[in-house]
Amino acid sequence: MSVSVTGPGEVATPVESSKSAMTWGPIFGGAAAAIGVTLILLLLGSGLGLTMVSPWSGQSSSLGTLGITAAIWLVLVQWLSSALGGYVTGRLRTKWAAVHTDEVFFRDTAHGFISWALATIFVAGFLASSLTSLAGAGAQAVGSAAQAGGSTAVAAGTAAASSPTSPLDLSTAYFTDALLRPDQARAAATSNDAAATSEVSRILLNGAAEGQIPDEDKAYLATIVSARTGLSEADARTRVDTVLKRIDDAKVATQKAADEARKTASTTALLGSLSLLVGAFIAAAAAALGGSQRDEEEDLVVTSRV
């Protein structure tokens, strides 16, 4: 606290209020208003979104249209609720007496920002809880389906008990096949279909893990295909190359889908953060507007002069 001397025998000391500059009543009121408007608009948006989806072919909007519409609606919900919550916060507070205009402006904007933060935290927690409930319901449904098909899973597990499961077992089985691969591959493939099918599967799995299939494996696959289908060696090799190309195309498509999902998630995160920043600014500006309008509306008490 600073003390200044204004004249002989006079000392000027600053006036400090004993009350806090933060008024929690208007803050909670504005946050409650913002939360209520947000929930109402989210339900309205869900209803409008369901009208754009149809189980009939050709009557639903595209996924891109649905995604863009949902993003625009969420941004509008954020901005509208922030504006209303901030304005209510500014209008509900009492007038600060003997406070500079700049300080009043700062307090109003701070109150609006805090109200926006409380509403955002509540809505984020509500959405997270809803998504968790939906995920739990989905997991329960999957568990029920798995329990219903338990006998089939047991039979499949018994049949695959002798098959390699871990990557190390797969690699060992593949190299074991390469060591014990008979010279008369056509006769072996014809005499034991199950063994030939398992060996082909292990070759394809090892090729997927390594990223490519050696030429000797391709030739061996062509021999097995020729023995199983009756095609010539050339036609069998062409079929093998066609199937391997389809596998590579599927791998590229999967990588492309993953990259597009990464870009979409990155764009969503950036736009979401920008929308939140704009919402915080709108809430602060609306609180300042509401506070200034509240200060303009003042009642004067007339008292008689003694």
C-alpha positions in Angstrom: 0.0 0.0 0.0 1.4 3.4 -1.0 0.9 6.6 1.0 1.3 10.1 -0.5 1.4 13.4 1.2 -0.8 16.0 -0.5 -0.3 19.0 1.8 0.7 20.1 5.3 -0.9 17.7 7.7 -2.8 15.8 5.0 -2.1 12.2 4.0 -3.8 10.4 1.1 -4.2 6.6 1.3 -5.7 4.4 -1.4 -9.2 3.0 -0.8 -9.3 -0.8 -1.0 -12.6 -2.7 -1.0 -13.0 -5.6 1.5 -15.1 -7.5 -1.0 -13.8 -9.8 -3.8 -14.0 -8.5 -7.3 -15.4 -11.9 -8.4 -19.1 -12.4 -8.1 -19.9 -16.1 -8.3 -23.7 -15.8 -8.5 -23.7 -14.2 -12.0 -21.0 -16.6 -13.1 -22.9 -19.7 -12.1 -26.1 -18.2 -13.6 -24.5 -17.5 -17.0 -22.9 -21.0 -17.0 -26.2 -22.6 -16.3 -27.8 -20.7 -19.1 -25.1 -21.7 -21.5 -25.3 -25.3 -20.5 -29.1 -25.4 -21.0 -28.9 -23.8 -24.4 -26.1 -26.1 -25.4 -28.1 -29.2 -24.5 -31.2 -27.9 -26.2 -29.3 -27.1 -29.4 -27.5 -30.5 -29.3 -30.8 -32.4 -29.1 -32.2 -30.2 -31.9 -29.1 -30.9 -34.0 -29.4 -34.7 -33.4 -33.1 -34.6 -34.5 -32.2 -32.7 -37.7 -29.3 -35.0 -38.3 -31.5 -38.1 -38.1 -33.7 -36.6 -40.8 -30.7 -36.7 -43.2 -30.1 -40.4 -42.6 -32.3 -43.2 -44.1 -31.9 -47.0 -44.2 -33.1 -46.9 -47.8 -30.5 -46.8 -50.5 -30.0 -43.5 -52.2 -32.1 -41.5 -49.7 -29.4 -40.6 -47.2 -26.9 -37.7 -47.4 -23.3 -38.6 -48.0 -20.9 -39.0 -45.1 -19.0 -35.9 -46.1 -22.1 -33.8 -46.0 -23.1 -35.2 -42.6 -19.7 -34.5 -41.2 -19.5 -31.0 -42.5 -23.1 -30.2 -41.3 -22.3 -31.7 -37.9 -19.1 -29.6 -37.6 -20.9 -26.4 -38.6 -23.7 -27.1 -36.1 -21.4 -27.7 -33.2 -19.5 -24.5 -33.9 -22.8 -22.6 -34.0 -23.9 -24.2 -30.7 -20.6 -23.2 -29.1 -20.9 -19.6 -30.2 -24.6 -19.1 -29.5 -24.4 -20.7 -26.0 -21.2 -18.7 -25.2 -22.9 -15.4 -26.3 -26.0 -16.0 -24.2 -24.1 -17.2 -21.1 -21.7 -14.3 -21.2 -24.5 -11.8 -21.7 -26.5 -13.2 -18.8 -23.3 -13.1 -16.6 -22.8 -9.4 -17.4 -26.4 -8.4 -16.8 -26.8 -10.3 -13.5 -23.9 -8.7 -11.6 -24.4 -5.7 -9.3 -23.0 -2.3 -10.1 -19.5 -1.8 -8.8 -19.3 1.6 -7.1 -16.2 3.8 -7.1 -14.5 1.5 -9.7 -12.7 2.8 -12.8 -14.4 2.1 -16.2 -11.4 0.1 -17.4 -11.5 -2.1 -14.3 -15.2 -2.6 -14.8 -14.6 -3.8 -18.4 -11.9 -6.2 -17.2 -14.1 -7.7 -14.5 -16.9 -8.2 -16.9 -14.7 -9.9 -19.5 -13.2 -12.1 -16.7 -16.6 -13.1 -15.4 -17.7 -14.0 -18.9 -14.6 -16.1 -19.5 -15.0 -18.0 -16.2 -18.6 -18.6 -17.0 -17.7 -20.0 -20.4 -15.0 -22.2 -18.9 -17.4 -23.7 -16.4 -20.0 -24.4 -19.0 -17.5 -25.9 -21.4 -16.1 -28.3 -18.7 -19.6 -29.5 -17.8 -20.6 -30.1 -21.4 -17.3 -31.9 -22.2 -17.8 -34.1 -19.1 -21.4 -34.8 -20.2 -20.4 -35.7 -23.7 -17.6 -37.9 -22.5 -19.9 -39.7 -20.1 -22.5 -40.2 -22.9 -19.8 -41.6 -25.3 -18.5 -43.9 -22.5 -22.1 -45.2 -21.9 -22.5 -45.9 -25.6 -19.2 -47.7 -25.8 -20.2 -49.8 -22.8 -23.5 -50.7 -24.4 -21.7 -51.7 -27.6 -19.2 -53.8 -25.7 -22.1 -55.6 -23.9 -23.8 -56.3 -27.2 -20.5 -57.7 -28.7 -20.1 -59.8 -25.6 -23.6 -61.2 -25.9 -23.0 -62.1 -29.5 -19.7 -63.7 -28.7 -21.4 -65.8 -25.9 -24.2 -66.8 -28.3 -21.6 -68.1 -30.8 -19.5 -69.8 -28.1 -19.8 -73.3 -29.5 -18.6 -72.1 -32.9 -15.6 -70.3 -31.3 -14.7 -73.5 -29.4 -14.8 -75.6 -32.5 -12.7 -73.0 -34.4 -10.3 -72.8 -31.5 -9.9 -76.6 -31.4 -9.3 -76.7 -35.2 -6.7 -73.9 -34.9 -4.9 -75.2 -31.8 -2.1 -76.6 -33.9 -1.7 -73.5 -36.0 0.9 -70.8 -35.1 -0.6 -67.8 -33.3 2.3 -65.6 -32.3 4.6 -63.8 -34.8 7.5 -66.0 -33.6 5.5 -69.2 -34.2 4.4 -67.9 -37.6 8.0 -67.2 -38.7 9.2 -70.5 -37.4 6.4 -72.4 -39.2 7.1 -70.5 -42.4 10.8 -71.4 -42.4 10.0 -75.0 -41.4 7.8 -75.2 -44.5 10.6 -73.8 -46.6 13.0 -76.5 -45.2 10.6 -79.4 -45.7 9.1 -78.2 -49.0 9.0 -81.2 -51.2 10.4 -81.3 -54.7 7.2 -82.8 -56.0 5.1 -79.9 -54.8 2.3 -80.8 -57.2 1.9 -84.3 -55.8 2.0 -83.0 -52.2 -0.6 -80.3 -52.9 -2.9 -82.8 -54.5 -2.6 -85.5 -51.8 -3.2 -83.2 -48.8 -5.4 -80.3 -49.4 -5.5 -79.1 -45.8 -1.8 -79.0 -45.5 -1.4 -77.1 -48.8 -4.0 -74.6 -47.7 -2.3 -74.0 -44.4 1.1 -73.6 -46.1 -0.3 -71.1 -48.6 -1.8 -69.1 -45.7 1.5 -69.0 -43.9 3.3 -67.9 -47.0 0.8 -65.0 -47.5 1.0 -64.0 -43.8 4.8 -64.0 -43.9 4.7 -61.9 -47.1 2.4 -59.5 -45.4 4.7 -59.2 -42.4 7.8 -58.9 -44.5 6.2 -56.5 -47.1 7.0 -58.8 -50.1 6.9 -62.4 -51.2 10.1 -64.0 -52.6 10.1 -65.3 -56.2 10.6 -68.9 -55.1 7.5 -68.6 -52.9 5.6 -67.2 -55.8 6.7 -70.1 -58.0 5.7 -72.6 -55.3 2.3 -70.9 -55.0 1.8 -71.1 -58.7 2.6 -74.8 -58.5 0.1 -75.4 -55.8 -2.6 -73.4 -57.6 -1.9 -75.3 -60.8 -2.2 -78.7 -58.9 -5.4 -77.6 -57.1 -7.2 -76.0 -60.1 -5.9 -77.8 -63.1 -4.6 -74.6 -64.7 -1.3 -74.4 -66.6 1.8 -73.1 -64.9 1.6 -69.8 -66.8 -2.1 -69.3 -65.9 -1.5 -70.3 -62.3 1.4 -67.8 -62.1 -0.9 -65.1 -63.6 -3.6 -65.9 -61.0 -1.0 -65.7 -58.2 0.3 -62.3 -59.4 -3.3 -61.0 -59.7 -4.1 -62.1 -56.1 -0.9 -60.6 -54.8 -1.6 -57.4 -56.6 -5.1 -57.3 -55.0 -3.4 -57.8 -51.6 -1.0 -54.9 -52.2 -3.9 -52.7 -53.4 -5.9 -53.5 -50.2 -2.8 -52.7 -48.1 -2.4 -49.4 -49.9 -6.1 -48.6 -49.5 -5.8 -49.3 -45.8 -2.8 -47.0 -45.5 -4.7 -44.3 -47.4 -7.7 -44.6 -45.2 -5.5 -44.4 -42.1 -3.8 -41.3 -43.5 -7.1 -39.7 -44.3 -8.4 -40.5 -40.8 -5.3 -38.9 -39.4 -5.8 -35.7 -41.5 -9.4 -35.6 -40.5 -8.6 -36.0 -36.8 -5.9 -33.3 -37.1 -8.3 -30.9 -38.9 -11.0 -31.6 -36.3 -8.7 -30.9 -33.4 -7.5 -27.6 -34.9 -11.0 -26.4 -35.8 -12.3 -27.4 -32.4 -9.6 -25.5 -30.6 -10.2 -22.4 -32.8 -13.9 -22.7 -32.2 -13.3 -22.8 -28.4 -11.1 -19.8 -28.5 -13.7 -17.9 -30.5 -16.4 -19.0 -28.1 -14.3 -17.7 -25.1 -13.9 -14.4 -26.8 -17.6 -14.2 -27.6 -18.5 -15.0 -24.0 -16.1 -12.3 -22.7 -17.4 -9.7 -25.2 -21.0 -10.5 -24.4 -20.4 -10.2 -20.7 -18.8 -6.8 -21.2 -21.8 -5.8 -23.3 -24.3 -7.0 -20.7 -22.4 -5.3 -17.9 -22.3 -2.0 -19.8 -26.0 -2.1 -20.4 -26.6 -3.0 -16.8 -24.7 0.1 -15.7 -26.7 2.3 -18.0 -29.9 1.2 -16.3 -29.6 2.8 -12.9 -32.3 4.0 -10.5 -31.9 7.3 -8.8 -33.1 7.8 -5.2 -34.4 11.4 -4.5 -33.8 12.5 -0.9 -34.7 15.9 0.6 -31.8 18.2 1.3 -31.5 19.3 4.9 
